Amino acid sequence: MPAQPEITQRDLRSRSKEFAAMSRTASGVSLEAFRADQDATAEQGTDDPCAR
């Protein structure tokens, strides 16, 4: 398995600028829908910790 390349500070800065640019043009997100989705995902399989 090849080692993952090291991420430099320059990489992080350039990626954060790309993310910020994309975020400005993104459509609005319903906070309630986002939280409901997160809750539903977190609840999946919580009955059996070994079920993966």
MOQUICOR-V129464 format. One record per pair of residues at least 24 apart in sequence whose ideal C-beta (glycine too) atoms are under 8 Angstrom apart, sorted by the first residue. I is the first residue (numbers start at 1). J is the second residue. D is the distance in Angstrom with one decimal. If there is no record, write none. Layout:
I&J&D + I&J&D
This chain:
none
